[in-house]
């Protein structure tokens, strides 16, 4: 028995402390963009003399998604070649340093560079923690762990969104200091986690496992990931401006409303297994999209902060179901040897959706206005939801 076996046997992967260490890394990937979202209006005002600041201010939030999109597929291959934790631990350090640097930078373009580096580190964390989860757990335990991971990510996001909203009301720079939490997460994970033993070479069909990785069978999952995240990211990129400019409220209220969305995301992530017992994957997609479309329609027709809170709740509920649904479907399709590579491309698709969201929405805002834009995309989401209502999954 080698050292790796002894280490893995001494760790109880079902314990709450072990899962907390694992899921705290996952929470970092949500904290990344969310914590500074309430700061966007104040940041835009601070850099008002920069050309095209209306667009560039939103890139502060979404630029990391471009680099996550590019690097996530690469990380899948690297995790297979070099192992998991050897890459995850340095990525946490880079994530913290690049994130907190925004507090000190007073040049918008240097700030964008730091966000790009931040995105590369997040790509490693996003893929690495999900692959670790799929290594530690199998079968029904894996689906339960995916749901619990979604809860941790969303609940942590809710707390830090509210906290970030409060900090942004003091100064737009202060939310960047929260990235120092990555160092605490690193210490926690270092003492709790272990490098999993990969045993996929001893499969019943080794010839099949040695075939080259094929992306084709995963394409429906990836396309859905792009669409869903592009739609969801309308909320953090546009609704803070709706709250501050249209409703005339402080940026702290944007943080609170997004925190409500994260709490609903957490709760509905936990209920995924119960829904999955009597709803197909496609029907869960329909439900999630219907909730998100309803949120946009409500904001588009009712100018009230209480409605915004309800809309964020519906958005969070829809995304909570959708994120777990995406991962569950992907891991059902993927063989053991494909998981790291397959999830790398899923992470890329999710963040591609984040990155292209402003490119989708800003032209519509410029053409019809901010509030009608919500109605337009609400109708689009309803149409896509109806496709899943009548679709049948091939087994």
C-alpha positions as CSV (number, residue, x, y, z in Angstrom):
1,X,0.0,0.0,0.0
2,X,1.5,3.4,-1.1
3,X,1.5,6.7,0.8
4,X,-1.4,7.9,-1.3
5,X,-3.6,5.0,-0.3
6,X,-2.8,5.5,3.4
7,X,-3.6,9.2,3.1
8,X,-6.9,8.6,1.4
9,X,-7.9,5.9,3.9
10,X,-7.2,8.3,6.8
11,X,-9.6,10.9,5.4
12,X,-13.3,10.7,5.8
13,X,-14.7,12.1,2.5
14,X,-18.2,12.0,3.9
15,X,-17.4,14.3,6.9
16,X,-18.7,17.8,7.0
17,X,-15.3,19.3,7.6
18,X,-13.8,17.5,4.6
19,X,-16.6,18.6,2.3
20,X,-16.4,22.2,3.6
21,X,-12.7,22.3,2.6
22,X,-13.5,21.0,-0.8
23,X,-16.5,23.3,-1.4
24,X,-14.8,26.3,0.0
25,X,-12.6,26.2,-3.1
26,X,-15.7,26.0,-5.3
27,X,-17.1,29.0,-3.4
28,X,-14.1,31.0,-4.6
29,X,-15.1,30.6,-8.2
30,X,-18.5,32.3,-7.4
31,X,-16.9,35.0,-5.2
32,X,-14.6,36.0,-8.1
33,X,-17.0,38.0,-10.2
34,X,-19.9,38.5,-7.8
35,X,-18.1,40.4,-5.0
36,X,-17.3,43.4,-7.2
37,X,-20.6,43.5,-9.1
38,X,-22.2,46.1,-6.8
39,X,-19.1,48.4,-7.3
40,X,-19.6,48.7,-11.1
41,X,-21.6,52.0,-11.0
42,X,-19.2,53.7,-8.7
43,X,-16.2,52.3,-10.6
44,X,-17.7,53.7,-13.8
45,X,-18.0,57.1,-12.2
46,X,-14.4,57.0,-10.9
47,X,-13.1,56.2,-14.4
48,X,-15.6,58.5,-16.2
49,X,-12.8,60.2,-18.2
50,X,-11.9,56.9,-19.9
51,X,-13.2,56.4,-23.4
52,X,-16.0,53.7,-23.7
53,X,-16.2,53.4,-19.9
54,X,-19.8,52.2,-20.1
55,X,-18.6,49.1,-21.9
56,X,-15.2,48.7,-20.2
57,X,-16.7,48.9,-16.7
58,X,-18.7,45.8,-17.4
59,X,-15.6,44.1,-18.7
60,X,-14.1,44.4,-15.2
61,X,-16.8,41.9,-14.3
62,X,-16.8,39.7,-17.4
63,X,-13.2,39.8,-18.7
64,X,-12.1,36.9,-16.4
65,X,-14.8,34.8,-18.1
66,X,-12.9,35.2,-21.4
67,X,-9.7,33.8,-19.9
68,X,-11.6,31.1,-18.1
69,X,-13.2,30.2,-21.4
70,X,-9.8,30.0,-23.1
71,X,-7.9,28.2,-20.4
72,X,-10.5,25.8,-18.9
73,X,-10.1,23.2,-21.7
74,X,-6.3,23.3,-21.3
75,X,-6.6,22.8,-17.6
76,X,-8.6,19.6,-18.1
77,X,-5.6,18.0,-19.9
78,X,-3.2,19.4,-17.4
79,X,-5.1,17.9,-14.4
80,X,-4.9,14.6,-16.1
81,X,-1.2,14.9,-16.8
82,X,0.0,16.4,-13.5
83,X,-2.6,15.5,-10.9
84,X,-5.1,17.7,-9.1
85,X,-3.8,19.4,-6.0
86,X,-0.3,20.3,-7.4
87,X,-2.1,22.7,-9.7
88,X,-5.0,23.8,-7.5
89,X,-2.9,25.1,-4.6
90,X,-0.7,27.5,-6.7
91,X,-3.9,28.6,-8.5
92,X,-5.4,29.7,-5.2
93,X,-2.4,31.9,-4.5
94,X,-2.5,33.5,-7.9
95,X,-6.2,34.0,-7.5
96,X,-5.8,35.9,-4.3
97,X,-2.9,38.1,-5.4
98,X,-4.5,39.0,-8.7
99,X,-7.8,39.7,-7.1
100,X,-6.6,41.9,-4.2
101,X,-4.4,43.9,-6.6
102,X,-7.6,45.7,-7.8
103,X,-7.5,47.6,-4.5
104,X,-4.2,49.2,-5.3
105,X,-4.5,49.8,-9.0
106,X,-5.7,53.2,-10.2
107,X,-5.4,52.5,-13.9
108,X,-8.4,50.9,-15.6
109,X,-6.3,49.1,-18.2
110,X,-3.9,47.6,-15.5
111,X,-7.0,46.6,-13.6
112,X,-8.2,44.8,-16.7
113,X,-4.9,43.0,-16.9
114,X,-5.2,41.9,-13.3
115,X,-8.6,40.6,-14.0
116,X,-7.3,38.6,-17.0
117,X,-4.7,36.9,-14.7
118,X,-7.4,36.3,-12.2
119,X,-9.4,34.6,-14.9
120,X,-6.6,32.2,-15.7
121,X,-6.3,31.2,-12.0
122,X,-10.1,30.8,-11.7
123,X,-10.1,28.4,-14.7
124,X,-7.8,26.0,-12.7
125,X,-10.0,26.3,-9.6
126,X,-13.3,25.8,-11.5
127,X,-12.2,22.7,-13.3
128,X,-10.0,21.3,-10.5
129,X,-12.6,21.4,-7.7
130,X,-15.3,19.7,-9.9
131,X,-12.9,17.0,-11.0
132,X,-11.8,16.4,-7.4
133,X,-15.5,16.0,-6.5
134,X,-16.0,13.4,-9.2
135,X,-12.8,11.6,-8.0
136,X,-13.9,11.5,-4.4
137,X,-17.5,10.5,-5.0
138,X,-19.4,8.2,-7.3
139,X,-23.1,7.3,-8.1
140,X,-25.7,8.9,-5.9
141,X,-23.0,10.2,-3.6
142,X,-21.7,12.3,-6.5
143,X,-25.1,13.8,-7.3
144,X,-25.7,14.6,-3.6
145,X,-22.2,16.2,-3.4
146,X,-22.9,18.2,-6.6
147,X,-26.1,19.6,-5.0
148,X,-24.2,20.4,-1.7
149,X,-21.5,22.1,-3.7
150,X,-24.1,24.2,-5.4
151,X,-25.5,25.1,-2.0
152,X,-22.0,26.1,-0.6
153,X,-21.3,28.2,-3.7
154,X,-24.6,30.0,-3.7
155,X,-24.8,30.5,0.1
156,X,-21.2,31.8,0.2
157,X,-22.0,34.0,-2.8
158,X,-25.0,35.4,-1.0
159,X,-23.0,36.4,2.1
160,X,-20.2,38.0,0.1
161,X,-22.6,39.8,-2.3
162,X,-24.3,41.5,0.6
163,X,-20.9,42.2,2.2
164,X,-19.6,43.5,-1.2
165,X,-22.6,45.7,-1.6
166,X,-21.9,47.2,1.9
167,X,-18.2,47.7,1.1
168,X,-19.0,49.2,-2.3
169,X,-21.2,51.8,-0.6
170,X,-18.1,52.9,1.4
171,X,-15.6,52.8,-1.5
172,X,-15.6,50.9,-4.8
173,X,-12.1,49.6,-4.0
174,X,-12.9,47.8,-0.7
175,X,-14.6,44.7,-2.2
176,X,-11.3,43.7,-3.8
177,X,-9.8,43.1,-0.3
178,X,-12.1,40.1,0.2
179,X,-10.0,38.1,-2.2
180,X,-7.5,37.7,0.7
181,X,-9.9,34.9,1.8
182,X,-8.3,32.7,-0.7
183,X,-5.2,32.4,1.6
184,X,-7.4,31.1,4.4
185,X,-9.1,28.7,2.0
186,X,-5.7,27.4,0.9
187,X,-4.6,26.6,4.5
188,X,-7.9,24.8,5.1
189,X,-7.7,22.8,2.0
190,X,-4.0,21.9,2.5
191,X,-4.7,20.2,5.8
192,X,-7.9,18.4,4.7
193,X,-7.7,17.3,1.1
194,X,-5.7,14.6,-0.5
195,X,-4.6,13.7,-4.0
196,X,-7.2,11.1,-5.2
197,X,-6.0,7.8,-6.6
198,X,-7.1,7.6,-10.2
199,X,-8.1,4.1,-11.1
200,X,-9.7,4.4,-14.4
201,X,-7.1,2.4,-16.2
202,X,-8.6,-0.8,-14.6
203,X,-11.9,-0.6,-16.3
204,X,-14.0,-3.3,-17.8
205,X,-13.4,-2.0,-21.3
206,X,-9.8,-0.7,-21.4
207,X,-9.8,-0.4,-25.2
208,X,-12.7,1.9,-25.1
209,X,-11.0,4.1,-22.4
210,X,-7.9,4.5,-24.6
211,X,-9.9,6.1,-27.4
212,X,-9.3,9.8,-28.0
213,X,-11.4,12.3,-26.2
214,X,-14.4,13.3,-28.4
215,X,-16.2,16.5,-27.7
216,X,-19.2,15.7,-29.9
217,X,-21.4,13.9,-27.4
218,X,-21.0,16.7,-24.9
219,X,-22.0,19.6,-27.3
220,X,-25.6,19.9,-26.1
221,X,-24.5,20.4,-22.5
222,X,-22.0,23.0,-23.6
223,X,-24.4,24.9,-25.8
224,X,-26.9,25.0,-23.0
225,X,-24.1,26.2,-20.6
226,X,-23.3,29.1,-23.0
227,X,-26.9,30.2,-23.4
228,X,-27.9,29.9,-19.7
229,X,-25.0,31.8,-18.4
230,X,-25.3,34.5,-21.0
231,X,-28.9,35.0,-19.9
232,X,-28.2,34.8,-16.2
233,X,-25.4,37.4,-16.4
234,X,-27.8,40.0,-17.6
235,X,-28.6,40.3,-13.9
236,X,-25.2,41.3,-12.4
237,X,-24.2,43.4,-15.4
238,X,-27.4,45.3,-16.0
239,X,-29.6,45.2,-12.8
240,X,-27.2,47.2,-10.6
241,X,-27.6,50.1,-13.1
242,X,-31.4,49.6,-13.0
243,X,-31.4,49.8,-9.2
244,X,-29.1,52.8,-9.0
245,X,-30.2,54.8,-12.1
246,X,-33.8,53.9,-12.7
247,X,-34.9,53.3,-9.1
248,X,-32.5,55.9,-7.6
249,X,-31.2,53.6,-4.8
250,X,-27.8,53.1,-3.4
251,X,-25.4,50.4,-4.7
252,X,-25.7,48.5,-1.4
253,X,-29.2,47.5,-2.4
254,X,-27.8,45.9,-5.5
255,X,-25.6,43.7,-3.3
256,X,-28.6,42.8,-1.1
257,X,-30.7,41.8,-4.1
258,X,-28.0,39.7,-5.6
259,X,-27.5,38.0,-2.2
260,X,-31.2,37.1,-2.3
261,X,-30.6,35.5,-5.7
262,X,-27.7,33.5,-4.3
263,X,-29.7,32.3,-1.3
264,X,-32.4,31.0,-3.6
265,X,-29.8,29.4,-5.8
266,X,-28.4,27.6,-2.7
267,X,-31.8,26.3,-1.6
268,X,-32.9,25.1,-5.0
269,X,-29.5,23.4,-5.5
270,X,-30.2,21.3,-2.4
271,X,-33.6,20.3,-3.8
272,X,-32.2,19.1,-7.1
273,X,-32.1,15.4,-6.2
274,X,-35.8,15.5,-5.1
275,X,-36.8,17.1,-8.4
276,X,-34.6,14.7,-10.4
277,X,-36.5,11.8,-8.9
278,X,-39.7,12.7,-10.9
279,X,-38.5,15.2,-13.5
280,X,-36.3,14.4,-16.5
281,X,-33.2,16.5,-17.2
282,X,-35.0,18.3,-20.0
283,X,-38.0,19.1,-17.8
284,X,-35.6,20.6,-15.2
285,X,-34.2,22.8,-17.9
286,X,-37.7,23.9,-18.8
287,X,-38.5,24.8,-15.1
288,X,-35.2,26.7,-14.7
289,X,-35.6,28.7,-17.9
290,X,-39.2,29.5,-17.1
291,X,-38.2,30.9,-13.7
292,X,-35.5,33.0,-15.3
293,X,-37.7,34.3,-18.1
294,X,-40.4,35.2,-15.5
295,X,-37.8,37.3,-13.6
296,X,-37.0,39.4,-16.6
297,X,-40.7,40.0,-17.5
298,X,-41.4,41.1,-14.0
299,X,-38.6,43.7,-13.9
300,X,-39.6,44.9,-17.3
301,X,-43.1,45.7,-16.4
302,X,-43.0,46.7,-12.7
303,X,-40.6,49.4,-11.4
304,X,-40.3,48.4,-7.8
305,X,-37.5,47.2,-5.6
306,X,-39.6,44.4,-4.1
307,X,-40.2,43.1,-7.5
308,X,-36.4,43.2,-8.2
309,X,-35.8,41.1,-5.1
310,X,-38.4,38.6,-6.2
311,X,-36.9,38.6,-9.7
312,X,-33.4,37.9,-8.3
313,X,-34.9,35.1,-6.3
314,X,-36.4,33.5,-9.4
315,X,-33.1,34.0,-11.3
316,X,-31.1,32.3,-8.5
317,X,-33.6,29.4,-8.3
318,X,-33.3,28.8,-12.0
319,X,-29.5,29.0,-12.0
320,X,-29.2,26.7,-9.0
321,X,-31.2,24.0,-10.8
322,X,-29.4,24.6,-14.1
323,X,-25.8,24.4,-12.7
324,X,-26.4,21.1,-10.9
325,X,-28.3,19.8,-14.0
326,X,-25.4,20.6,-16.3
327,X,-22.8,18.9,-14.1
328,X,-25.0,15.9,-13.5
329,X,-25.7,15.4,-17.2
330,X,-22.1,15.8,-18.1
331,X,-20.8,13.3,-15.5
332,X,-23.4,10.8,-16.7
333,X,-22.2,11.1,-20.2
334,X,-18.4,11.1,-19.4
335,X,-16.3,8.0,-18.8
336,X,-13.9,8.1,-15.9
337,X,-11.0,9.0,-18.1
338,X,-12.9,11.8,-19.8
339,X,-14.1,13.7,-16.7
340,X,-11.3,16.2,-16.3
341,X,-11.3,17.1,-20.1
342,X,-15.1,17.1,-20.4
343,X,-15.6,19.4,-17.4
344,X,-12.8,21.7,-18.6
345,X,-14.9,22.4,-21.7
346,X,-18.1,22.8,-19.7
347,X,-16.4,25.4,-17.5
348,X,-15.2,27.1,-20.8
349,X,-18.8,27.2,-22.1
350,X,-20.2,28.6,-18.8
351,X,-17.7,31.4,-18.8
352,X,-18.1,32.0,-22.5
353,X,-21.7,32.8,-21.7
354,X,-20.7,35.2,-19.0
355,X,-18.3,37.0,-21.4
356,X,-20.6,37.4,-24.3
357,X,-23.5,38.6,-22.1
358,X,-22.7,42.3,-22.3
359,X,-22.2,41.9,-26.1
360,X,-25.7,40.5,-26.3
361,X,-27.4,43.0,-24.0
362,X,-25.7,46.4,-24.6
363,X,-26.8,46.8,-28.2
364,X,-30.4,46.0,-27.2
365,X,-30.2,48.5,-24.3
366,X,-28.8,51.1,-26.8
367,X,-31.7,50.4,-29.2
368,X,-34.7,50.1,-26.9
369,X,-33.6,51.1,-23.4
370,X,-32.7,49.3,-20.3
371,X,-36.1,48.3,-19.0
372,X,-37.5,47.1,-22.4
373,X,-34.4,45.0,-22.8
374,X,-35.5,42.8,-19.9
375,X,-38.8,42.1,-21.6
376,X,-37.1,41.2,-24.9
377,X,-34.8,38.6,-23.2
378,X,-37.7,37.4,-21.1
379,X,-39.6,36.5,-24.2
380,X,-36.5,34.8,-25.7
381,X,-36.0,32.7,-22.6
382,X,-39.7,31.6,-22.6
383,X,-39.4,30.4,-26.2
384,X,-36.3,28.3,-25.4
385,X,-38.0,26.9,-22.3
386,X,-40.9,25.7,-24.4
387,X,-38.5,23.7,-26.6
388,X,-37.4,21.7,-23.5
389,X,-41.0,21.3,-22.4
390,X,-41.8,19.2,-25.5
391,X,-38.4,17.7,-26.1
392,X,-37.7,14.0,-25.5
393,X,-34.3,12.7,-24.3
394,X,-32.7,9.8,-26.2
395,X,-31.4,7.1,-24.0
